[in-house]
Amino acid sequence: MKFCPKCGSKRIYSPIPQDMQKYECKDCGYFGAFIIDDGKIADEIQKEYIKNKFKNKK
């Protein structure tokens, strides 16, 4: 499974079928070639992303 390196989301896809080396995240808008394929790391990224997202809204 592939995960977003910015927010840890599973909702990452390749918007250009001919270019499977670029990915876009539907949750945070990340666009790039680097992705995470380890679920444990993605969980940690997601926890930090959510914590920082709410922290910055205050």
Contacts in CASP RR format, 6 or more apart in sequence:
PFRMAT RR
TARGET T0000
AUTHOR 0000-0000-0000
METHOD contacts of the structure
MODEL  1
MKFCPKCGSKRIYSPIPQDMQKYECKDCGYFGAFIIDDGKIADEIQKEYI
KNKFKNKK
1 10 0 8 1.000
1 37 0 8 1.000
1 39 0 8 1.000
2 10 0 8 1.000
2 12 0 8 1.000
2 23 0 8 1.000
2 35 0 8 1.000
2 36 0 8 1.000
2 37 0 8 1.000
3 9 0 8 1.000
3 10 0 8 1.000
3 12 0 8 1.000
3 35 0 8 1.000
3 36 0 8 1.000
3 37 0 8 1.000
3 38 0 8 1.000
3 39 0 8 1.000
3 41 0 8 1.000
3 42 0 8 1.000
3 45 0 8 1.000
4 10 0 8 1.000
4 11 0 8 1.000
4 12 0 8 1.000
4 23 0 8 1.000
4 25 0 8 1.000
4 27 0 8 1.000
4 28 0 8 1.000
4 30 0 8 1.000
4 35 0 8 1.000
4 36 0 8 1.000
4 42 0 8 1.000
4 45 0 8 1.000
5 30 0 8 1.000
5 34 0 8 1.000
5 35 0 8 1.000
5 36 0 8 1.000
5 45 0 8 1.000
6 25 0 8 1.000
6 28 0 8 1.000
6 29 0 8 1.000
6 30 0 8 1.000
6 45 0 8 1.000
6 49 0 8 1.000
7 25 0 8 1.000
7 27 0 8 1.000
7 28 0 8 1.000
7 30 0 8 1.000
7 45 0 8 1.000
7 46 0 8 1.000
7 49 0 8 1.000
8 36 0 8 1.000
8 42 0 8 1.000
8 43 0 8 1.000
8 45 0 8 1.000
8 46 0 8 1.000
8 49 0 8 1.000
9 25 0 8 1.000
9 26 0 8 1.000
9 27 0 8 1.000
9 28 0 8 1.000
9 46 0 8 1.000
10 42 0 8 1.000
11 25 0 8 1.000
11 26 0 8 1.000
11 27 0 8 1.000
12 23 0 8 1.000
12 24 0 8 1.000
12 25 0 8 1.000
12 26 0 8 1.000
12 30 0 8 1.000
12 35 0 8 1.000
13 23 0 8 1.000
13 24 0 8 1.000
13 26 0 8 1.000
14 20 0 8 1.000
14 22 0 8 1.000
14 23 0 8 1.000
14 24 0 8 1.000
15 22 0 8 1.000
15 24 0 8 1.000
16 22 0 8 1.000
21 33 0 8 1.000
22 31 0 8 1.000
22 32 0 8 1.000
22 33 0 8 1.000
23 30 0 8 1.000
23 31 0 8 1.000
23 32 0 8 1.000
23 33 0 8 1.000
23 35 0 8 1.000
24 30 0 8 1.000
24 31 0 8 1.000
24 32 0 8 1.000
25 31 0 8 1.000
28 49 0 8 1.000
36 42 0 8 1.000
36 45 0 8 1.000
END
